[in-house]
Amino acid sequence: MLKYDSIAGLIEEARQSGKRISELTLAQQVEEIGQSEAVLYDGMRLSLQVMREAVEAGIDEHLRSTSGLSGGDAFRLQRRVAAGESLCGRLFGGALVRALAVSEYNAAMGRIVAAPTAGSCGIIPAAVLSVAEERDLPERDTVLSLFTASAVGMVIARNASISGAEGGCQAECGSASAMAAAAVVELCGGTPEMVGHAVAIALKNILGLVCDPVAGLVEIPCIKRNAAGVAGALTAAELALAGIGSAIPADEVIVAMKRVGDLMPPSLRETADGGLADTPTGRALQEKVFGKK
């Protein structure tokens, strides 16, 4: 039975059983929580629906956060993608739109799924919904992919952290990017081994990212980091699906992420005392929102 001790463990369980990681995760949750597979599936299906609704609500020209620091960028990008002007094409451009939309909706106090956190809430919806729409995939497969993402998130949380205050933004957007990459690989028919490589690649590419929210709010630079996070997730998934592996195993990357996070000074771990928050413009924006200290 799945224990979420390691990515290698997830892969080995899947290999021995001949099942997908999502199927194993769902079965383990049935046993641990004591609810039926149908009930747990419907719960995850509801999460997917909330993600869809957050995307739709976030693509609003007039959406603004309570602070006034963000809003409307998803609409601007959507207009460019819809006009066929995106440099990245429909799938990639649409994923960036969705990442911005969910993050902006979060900043405007909308209803989102913290996946795994509010600050990284746009990455998994953007990746999963974009790929599912582009390939016209069944809803059941899309819902199940979120169980795979969850399994990866649980391994990371157990062995490192998903908290920016503890491990920097690598622990939030990095974890979300790895979870999203895992979900996409499974959605596209990749093997459990490919899932592991995608997790490793996604985390490696965001290793060391600090958490430095301007004015202490999950807006600047967090919203645009969600767009970068889904870009990283799709990159990792694409490489893994092509049979490109990570030289460093996923579990070792996760441990490295924890060690890097432990080395970060408090000023770079969600305190808004360093990084972009401590720039002249960052300090000016804090005064604009909260007034002078």
Secondary structure, DSSP 8 states (H G I E B T S, - for coil): ----S-HHHHHHHHHHHT--HHHHHHHHHHHHH---HHHHHHHHHHHHHHHHHHHHHH--TT---TTSS--SHHHHHHHHHHTT--TTHHHHHHHHHHHHHHHHHHHTT-----SS-GGGTTHHHHHHHHHHHHHT--HHHHHHHHHHHHHHHHHHHHHS-S-HHHH-HIIIIIHHHHHHHHHHHHHTT--HHHHHHHHHHHHHTTTT--B--GGG-S-TTHHHHHHHHHHHHHHHHHHHHTT---SS-HHHHHHHHHHHHHHS-GGGBTSSSSGGGGSHHHHHHHHHHH---
